[in-house]
Amino acid sequence: MTSVYKSAEGERLVRERYAAFLKRWPVPCEHLRIPTCEGETFVVACGDRSAPPLVLLHGSGGNAAMWMGDVAAWATQFRVYAVDTIGEAGFSAPSRPPLGGDAYALWLDDVLQGSSVGPEERVFIVGVSLGGWLALDYATSRPERVAGLSLLCPAGVGRQKIGILFQTMLLRLLGDWGSRKLRKKILGRPLGDVSPQDLPPAVRAFLEFVILIQNNFRPRAIRLPIFPDQALQRLTMPVQAIVGGRDVLLDSDETRRRLQRNVAHAEVLYLPESGHLLPRQTASVFDFLGRISRSKPILSNSN
């Protein structure tokens, strides 16, 4: 498989920093290494084994570390599985099968089986950006397996903006100044406005990790497939979507309109001043998941 990093040294630096973050996971956890049809997949599992299963799918260029501010709350009511997506900056295989087929749904089937989630057990999924696309891909192809979706700035619903791609190429040629401008465009305020040295220690450490990944990782140079209306209409489970009005990567207005038009149980929270990064949503997601988990059985009725 082709490496997803620009160099072996860059890969080593990212993996070492990631391992250090995992040592500070905020609740007791297990590290699972699950064989799948796309290679080994790394999962951080925490919470009561008998609680409803909650799968977390991070965004592009990310890994399970992005959930460290959320899992302490969510693990009080769920068995949480923070998955390192294949082909991304975590500990899973570098495999990147084509999007749009059934490869990722089959991969998640294997991840769930390897995580000891029963074949008739329904899961809750939280997905961010690319992770939102993966969550939608799974839920539209396996609706009987999904009890509820919480999607933060999900790809695959509103159009993917292309203007930022050209700006990205230009700004990356302008050194540290260009990198700060790019982060501000994508992350929005307040993280994009300040240098790492001006942030609280924990936030600074994570932002420095994001910068390390940005400098060494090769992101997917593709446009993510858009789900047609017929696919979105297969989302019969409760769906929460949180989107930012200033998202420079995805058309949040179109995401809101299409979900409201096609998904009967959609709850769309539109944050007009937010960008692609949506911090401080732990409570909103937890409230949604708690409500639907108390009202929905977690065993599939597909049989």
C-alpha positions in Angstrom: 0.0 0.0 0.0 1.1 3.6 -0.7 2.0 5.5 2.4 -0.4 8.3 3.4 2.5 10.3 4.8 5.0 12.5 2.9 8.0 10.7 4.5 8.9 7.9 6.9 10.2 10.5 9.4 6.9 12.4 9.2 5.0 9.2 9.9 7.2 8.4 12.8 6.7 11.9 14.4 2.9 11.7 14.0 2.6 8.2 15.4 4.8 9.0 18.4 2.8 12.1 19.2 -0.5 10.2 18.8 0.7 7.4 21.1 1.4 10.1 23.7 -2.1 11.5 23.4 -3.6 8.1 23.8 -1.8 7.6 27.1 -3.9 10.5 28.4 -7.2 9.1 27.4 -9.6 10.6 30.0 -11.4 7.4 31.0 -10.2 3.7 31.3 -10.0 2.2 27.9 -8.9 -0.7 25.7 -7.0 -0.6 22.5 -8.4 -3.0 19.9 -6.6 -4.0 16.7 -9.2 -5.6 14.5 -8.5 -7.5 11.3 -10.8 -6.3 8.5 -11.2 -6.7 4.8 -9.1 -3.5 4.4 -6.4 -4.3 6.8 -5.9 -3.9 10.5 -8.1 -1.2 12.2 -7.3 0.5 15.5 -10.2 1.2 17.9 -10.2 2.8 21.3 -13.0 1.3 23.4 -14.3 2.6 26.7 -17.5 2.7 28.8 -19.6 -0.1 30.2 -19.6 -3.2 27.9 -23.3 -3.7 28.5 -24.2 -0.1 27.5 -25.6 0.8 24.0 -22.8 0.9 21.4 -21.6 4.3 20.1 -19.2 4.4 17.1 -17.2 7.6 16.6 -15.8 8.4 13.1 -13.3 11.3 12.9 -12.6 13.7 10.0 -10.0 13.7 7.3 -6.4 13.8 8.6 -7.6 12.9 12.0 -7.7 10.0 14.5 -9.4 9.0 17.8 -7.5 11.8 19.7 -10.1 14.3 18.4 -12.7 12.8 20.8 -10.7 13.1 24.0 -12.8 16.1 25.1 -16.1 14.2 24.6 -15.6 10.6 25.7 -15.7 11.2 29.4 -19.3 12.4 29.1 -20.5 10.0 26.4 -18.9 6.9 28.1 -21.2 7.4 31.1 -24.1 6.0 29.0 -22.6 4.3 26.1 -20.0 1.7 25.2 -17.8 4.0 23.0 -15.8 2.8 20.0 -13.5 5.6 18.7 -12.4 4.2 15.3 -9.2 5.2 13.4 -10.5 5.3 9.8 -8.4 3.4 7.3 -6.2 5.6 5.1 -6.0 8.4 7.7 -3.5 9.7 10.3 -4.1 7.1 13.0 -2.9 3.5 13.7 -5.2 1.8 11.1 -4.1 0.4 7.7 -3.3 3.0 5.0 -5.9 1.4 2.7 -8.0 3.9 0.7 -10.6 2.0 -1.4 -12.7 4.0 -3.8 -15.6 6.0 -2.2 -19.0 5.4 -3.5 -19.0 1.5 -3.6 -19.6 -0.9 -0.7 -16.0 -1.1 0.5 -16.4 1.2 3.5 -19.7 -0.4 4.7 -18.1 -3.8 4.5 -15.1 -2.5 6.4 -17.4 -1.1 9.2 -19.2 -4.5 9.3 -15.8 -6.0 10.2 -15.0 -3.3 12.7 -18.3 -3.9 14.5 -17.9 -7.6 14.5 -14.4 -7.3 15.8 -15.6 -4.9 18.5 -18.0 -7.6 19.8 -21.1 -5.7 18.6 -23.7 -8.4 17.9 -25.1 -8.8 14.3 -28.6 -7.9 15.5 -27.4 -5.0 17.7 -28.1 -1.5 16.5 -25.4 1.2 16.9 -25.4 4.9 17.4 -22.9 6.8 15.2 -21.3 10.2 15.6 -19.3 11.4 12.5 -17.4 14.5 11.7 -16.9 15.8 8.1 -15.4 12.7 6.3 -16.6 10.7 9.2 -20.1 12.1 8.6 -19.9 10.8 5.0 -18.8 7.4 6.3 -21.7 7.4 8.8 -24.2 8.3 6.1 -22.8 5.7 3.8 -23.2 3.0 6.4 -26.7 4.2 7.5 -28.1 4.4 4.0 -26.8 1.0 3.1 -27.4 -0.7 6.5 -30.4 1.3 8.0 -31.4 -1.7 10.1 -28.0 -1.6 11.9 -28.2 2.1 12.9 -30.2 3.4 15.8 -29.3 7.0 15.4 -26.9 9.4 13.7 -25.2 12.6 15.0 -23.4 14.4 12.2 -21.1 17.4 12.6 -20.4 19.3 9.3 -21.1 16.1 7.4 -19.7 15.7 3.8 -21.9 14.2 1.1 -25.1 16.2 1.5 -24.2 19.8 0.6 -21.8 20.5 -2.2 -18.1 20.5 -1.6 -16.7 24.0 -2.2 -13.7 24.0 -4.6 -12.5 27.6 -4.1 -10.8 26.6 -0.9 -8.7 24.0 -2.8 -7.0 26.7 -4.8 -6.5 28.9 -1.8 -5.0 26.0 0.1 -2.4 25.4 -2.6 -1.4 29.1 -2.6 -1.3 29.6 1.2 0.8 26.5 1.7 3.5 28.2 -0.4 3.6 31.1 2.0 5.2 29.4 5.0 3.9 29.9 8.6 1.9 33.0 7.7 0.0 31.1 5.0 -0.5 28.1 7.3 -2.1 30.4 10.0 -4.4 32.0 7.4 -5.4 28.5 6.1 -6.2 27.3 9.7 -8.2 30.4 10.3 -10.3 29.8 7.2 -10.9 26.2 8.0 -11.0 26.2 11.8 -12.7 29.5 12.2 -12.6 31.4 15.5 -11.1 31.2 18.0 -8.5 28.6 17.1 -7.7 30.2 13.7 -7.1 33.6 15.2 -4.2 32.9 17.5 -0.8 31.3 17.5 -0.4 28.1 19.5 1.7 29.9 22.1 -1.4 32.0 23.1 -3.7 29.1 23.9 -4.2 27.1 27.1 -1.7 24.2 27.4 -4.1 21.4 26.5 -5.6 23.2 23.5 -2.1 24.3 22.4 -0.9 20.7 22.5 -3.8 19.5 20.4 -3.4 22.3 17.8 0.3 21.6 17.5 -0.6 18.0 16.9 -3.0 19.1 14.1 -0.2 21.2 12.6 2.2 18.3 12.8 -0.3 16.1 10.9 -1.0 18.9 8.4 2.8 19.2 7.6 3.3 15.5 7.2 0.1 13.8 6.0 -1.2 13.4 2.4 -4.9 14.0 2.5 -7.3 12.4 0.0 -7.2 14.6 -3.2 -10.8 13.7 -4.2 -14.3 15.1 -4.2 -16.6 13.1 -1.9 -19.6 11.6 -3.6 -23.0 13.4 -2.9 -25.8 11.1 -1.6 -28.8 11.4 -3.9 -32.3 12.2 -2.4 -33.3 8.5 -2.7 -30.4 7.5 -0.4 -31.1 10.1 2.2 -34.7 9.0 2.3 -33.5 5.6 3.5 -32.5 7.3 6.8 -35.5 6.2 8.9 -33.6 6.5 12.2 -33.3 9.8 14.1 -30.7 12.1 12.6 -29.0 15.1 14.2 -26.9 17.4 12.0 -24.9 20.4 13.3 -23.5 22.7 10.6 -21.6 26.0 10.5 -22.8 28.9 8.4 -19.2 30.0 7.7 -18.0 26.5 6.6 -15.5 27.1 3.8 -15.3 23.4 2.8 -19.0 22.4 2.6 -22.2 24.2 1.7 -24.0 24.1 5.0 -27.2 25.8 3.7 -27.6 23.1 1.1 -26.9 20.4 3.8 -29.6 21.9 6.0 -32.2 22.1 3.1 -31.6 18.6 1.8 -31.7 16.9 5.2 -34.9 18.8 6.2 -36.5 17.9 2.8 -35.5 14.2 2.7 -35.1 13.0 6.3 -38.3 12.8 8.3 -36.5 12.6 11.7 -33.8 15.2 11.0 -32.9 17.7 13.7 -30.6 20.4 12.1 -28.8 22.8 14.3 -27.4 25.7 12.1 -24.7 27.8 13.7 -24.4 30.9 11.5 -21.1 32.2 12.9 -19.3 28.8 13.0 -16.9 27.3 10.4 -16.0 23.8 9.6 -14.7 23.1 13.1 -17.6 22.9 15.6 -16.2 22.8 19.2 -18.2 22.6 22.4 -20.9 20.3 21.0 -20.4 17.5 23.6 -23.6 18.4 25.4 -25.7 18.8 22.3 -24.7 15.5 20.9 -25.0 13.8 24.3 -28.6 15.2 24.8 -29.6 13.9 21.4 -28.1 10.5 21.9 -29.6 10.2 25.3 -33.1 11.0 24.2 -33.1 8.5 21.3 -31.3 5.7 23.3 -34.0 5.9 25.9 -36.8 5.6 23.3 -35.3 3.2 20.9 -34.5 -0.6 21.3 -30.9 -1.4 20.5 -31.7 -4.7 18.9 -32.5 -4.7 15.2 -36.1 -5.7 14.2 -35.0 -6.6 10.7 -35.8 -10.2 11.3 
